C-alpha cells in the first residue's frame, strides 16, 4: 500500500504540472510562454520528493519522515565512490565525444568559454532532477522494493517506473533525451536502456554507501551537469540525440559490469 500511495502521488503531481506546461506551449515555444512552461516543468519534477515526504509521514509519522531525511546526511562513504561521482560522468561524455569523432566527424574545437557558464549550469542542475527526484526514487521507492526483491531486480523495476514517469516530457522541448525531436520507437528504446543503466549505477552507489541518499543525489547531479559537453557547443542542439546514442555503449558496459560483478550491492 505504501508503494502504491507513493506512485499515485508522484505520477499525479508530476503529470498534472507537465500537461499544464505542455498546454502552454501547444502552439510552439515562444518568449511569452517559455517561463510558465519551465515553471510547470520544475514543479512537476518535484513529484517524487513530495510524494516520498507525504507517504513517509502518512505511514510512519515524524519518525518515518526523519528516517527518510537522515539518509541525506549519510556522507561517510569509501573515497572511490566520490571519485566515481566526479569522473564516471566525464568518462561517459568523453566516450561519446570520441565515438562521435570516429564515426561522424569533427566535434569542434575545445571551447574554453565553457568555464564561464559552469556556475550557471551547476545551479540549474541541482534545482532540477537530483533534488526533485532522488528522495523519491532512491530514498523511498528503492528500499521499499528491495524488501521483496534482489538489488538487480529492484533496480530494473525502479528504472522502468522512472522511465514511465518521464513519458509526458517526450513531447516537451526539454526534459529527456527524447524531448525536442520525433518520438519514435528507436528514440524511446534508447532512452529506456539509458534509464535502466542509470538505475543500476545509482542503485549500486546507494547500496554500497549504506543507503546514502546523498550519494544518489550527487551522481544524478554529476550526470545531469555533463561538464565536459560544455566545452563542445557544436555537439549541442541538433546533435544532442547522437551524443546520447554514442554515450550509450559506455553506460551499458558499466551497468553490465556492476550487475554481474557486484549484484549492485
C-alpha positions in Angstrom: 0.0 0.0 0.0 2.9 2.4 0.8 4.4 1.9 -2.7 1.1 2.3 -4.4 0.4 5.5 -2.5 3.8 6.9 -3.3 3.5 6.1 -7.0 0.0 7.6 -7.2 1.0 10.9 -5.7 4.3 11.1 -7.6 2.7 10.5 -11.0 -0.4 12.6 -10.5 1.5 15.6 -9.2 4.2 15.5 -11.9 1.9 14.6 -14.8 -0.7 17.3 -14.0 2.0 20.0 -13.9 3.6 18.7 -17.1 0.4 18.5 -19.0 -0.4 22.1 -17.9 3.1 23.1 -19.2 2.5 21.3 -22.5 -0.7 23.2 -22.8 1.1 26.5 -22.5 3.4 25.6 -25.5 0.8 23.8 -27.6 1.2 26.4 -30.3 5.0 26.4 -30.1 7.6 27.6 -27.6 7.8 31.4 -27.5 9.4 34.1 -25.3 6.0 34.7 -23.7 5.2 31.1 -22.8 8.7 29.8 -22.0 8.7 31.0 -18.4 5.4 29.4 -17.4 6.4 26.2 -19.2 9.7 26.0 -17.3 7.9 26.7 -14.0 5.5 23.8 -14.7 8.4 21.6 -15.7 10.3 22.3 -12.4 7.1 21.9 -10.3 6.4 18.5 -11.8 10.0 17.3 -11.3 9.4 17.5 -7.5 6.6 15.0 -7.6 8.8 12.0 -6.4 10.3 14.0 -3.5 7.0 15.5 -2.4 5.4 12.0 -2.6 8.2 10.5 -0.6 7.7 13.1 2.2 3.9 12.7 2.2 3.9 8.9 2.1 6.6 8.7 4.8 4.6 11.0 7.1 1.3 9.2 6.3 2.6 5.7 7.1 5.4 6.4 9.6 4.7 9.7 11.1 7.5 12.0 12.1 9.7 9.0 12.8 9.2 7.8 9.2 10.0 11.2 7.8 13.0 11.5 10.0 14.3 8.2 8.8 13.9 9.3 5.2 15.7 12.7 5.7 18.6 11.1 7.7 19.6 9.4 4.5 20.7 12.7 3.1 23.2 13.1 5.9 25.0 9.8 5.2 28.2 11.2 3.7 30.7 8.7 5.0 31.5 6.5 2.1 34.7 5.0 0.6 36.8 7.6 -1.3 36.4 5.7 -4.6 32.6 6.4 -4.5 33.3 10.1 -4.6 35.8 9.5 -7.4 33.1 7.6 -9.3 30.7 10.5 -8.9 33.2 13.0 -10.3 35.0 11.0 -13.0 32.4 8.5 -14.3 30.2 11.1 -16.0 33.3 12.7 -17.5 34.3 9.3 -18.9 30.8 8.8 -20.3 30.9 12.2 -22.1 34.5 11.6 -23.2 33.5 8.3 -24.8 30.6 9.9 -26.6 32.7 12.7 -28.0 35.4 10.1 -29.1 32.8 7.9 -30.9 31.2 10.9 -32.5 34.7 12.0 -33.8 35.3 8.4 -35.0 32.0 7.8 -36.8 30.6 11.3 -37.6 33.3 13.8 -37.9 35.0 16.7 -36.1 33.2 17.5 -32.8 34.6 21.0 -32.9 37.4 22.8 -31.0 37.6 22.7 -27.3 35.8 26.0 -26.3 37.3 27.5 -23.1 34.2 29.7 -22.8 32.6 26.7 -21.2 34.3 27.6 -17.9 32.3 30.8 -17.7 28.9 29.0 -17.7 29.8 26.2 -15.3 28.3 28.1 -12.2 25.0 28.7 -14.1 24.8 25.1 -15.1 25.6 23.8 -11.6 22.8 25.9 -10.1 20.3 24.9 -12.7 21.2 21.2 -12.4 20.9 20.9 -8.6 17.4 22.5 -8.7 16.1 20.0 -11.2 16.4 16.2 -11.2 18.7 15.5 -8.2 16.6 17.3 -5.5 13.3 16.7 -7.2 13.6 13.0 -7.9 16.1 11.2 -5.7 14.4 11.4 -2.4 11.6 9.5 -4.1 13.2 7.0 -6.4 16.3 6.0 -4.3 15.4 7.4 -0.9 11.9 5.9 -0.7 11.0 3.6 -3.6 14.2 1.5 -4.0 14.4 0.5 -0.3 10.7 -0.5 -0.3 11.1 -2.7 -3.4 14.4 -4.2 -2.1 12.4 -5.6 0.8 11.0 -8.1 -1.6 13.4 -8.4 -4.5 17.1 -8.5 -5.2 19.1 -5.4 -5.8 19.3 -6.1 -9.6 15.6 -6.8 -10.0 14.7 -3.8 -7.8 17.0 -1.5 -10.0 15.1 -2.7 -13.1 11.7 -2.2 -11.5 12.6 1.3 -10.4 14.2 2.0 -13.8 11.0 1.1 -15.6 8.9 3.2 -13.3 11.3 6.1 -13.6 11.2 5.8 -17.4 7.3 5.7 -17.4 7.2 8.8 -15.1 9.1 10.8 -17.8 6.6 9.9 -20.7 4.8 13.3 -20.9 8.2 15.0 -21.3 8.8 13.1 -24.6 6.6 15.8 -26.2 8.3 18.7 -24.4 11.2 20.6 -25.9 13.4 19.6 -22.9 13.4 17.1 -20.1 14.5 13.8 -21.6 16.8 12.5 -24.3 13.7 12.0 -26.4 12.5 15.6 -26.0 12.9 18.1 -28.8 12.6 15.6 -31.6 10.4 12.9 -33.1 9.0 10.5 -30.6 10.0 7.2 -32.3 10.4 3.6 -31.2 14.1 4.0 -31.6 14.4 7.2 -29.5 12.2 5.8 -26.8 14.0 2.5 -26.7 17.4 4.2 -26.4 16.0 6.3 -23.5 14.7 3.2 -21.8 18.1 1.5 -21.9 19.7 4.7 -20.8 17.4 5.0 -17.8 17.8 1.3 -16.8 21.6 1.7 -16.9 21.4 4.8 -14.7 19.1 2.9 -12.3 21.7 0.2 -11.9 24.5 2.6 -11.4 22.6 4.7 -8.8 21.4 1.5 -7.0 25.0 0.3 -6.7 26.1 3.6 -5.2 23.1 3.8 -2.9 23.6 0.2 -1.6 27.4 0.3 -1.4 27.2 3.6 0.6 24.9 2.0 3.2 21.7 3.7 1.8 23.1 7.2 1.4 20.6 9.4 -0.4 23.4 12.0 -0.7 25.3 9.6 -3.0 22.3 9.2 -5.2 21.8 13.0 -5.4 25.4 13.7 -6.2 25.7 11.1 -9.0 22.4 12.3 -10.5 23.7 15.9 -10.3 27.0 14.9 -11.8 25.4 13.1 -14.7 23.0 15.9 -15.4 25.7 18.6 -15.4 27.7 16.8 -18.1 30.5 19.3 -17.6 32.7 18.1 -20.5 30.0 18.8 -23.0 30.0 22.5 -22.1 33.3 22.7 -24.0 32.0 21.3 -27.2 28.9 23.5 -28.0 28.9 22.2 -31.6 27.5 18.9 -30.2 24.6 20.6 -28.5 21.2 21.1 -30.1 20.7 19.1 -33.2 23.5 16.7 -32.3 22.3 16.0 -28.8 20.5 12.8 -29.7 23.6 11.5 -31.5 25.7 12.2 -28.4 23.1 10.3 -26.3 23.4 7.4 -28.7 27.2 7.4 -28.7 27.3 7.6 -24.9 25.1 4.5 -24.5 27.7 1.8 -25.0 29.7 3.2 -22.0 26.6 3.2 -19.9 25.7 -0.3 -20.9 29.2 -1.5 -20.3 29.4 0.0 -16.7 25.9 -1.1 -15.7 26.5 -4.7 -17.0 29.8 -4.9 -15.1 28.2 -3.7 -11.9 25.3 -6.2 -12.3 27.5 -9.2 -12.8 30.4 -8.2 -10.7 28.7 -6.8 -7.6 25.0 -7.7 -7.9 24.5 -3.9 -7.3 25.4 -4.4 -3.6 
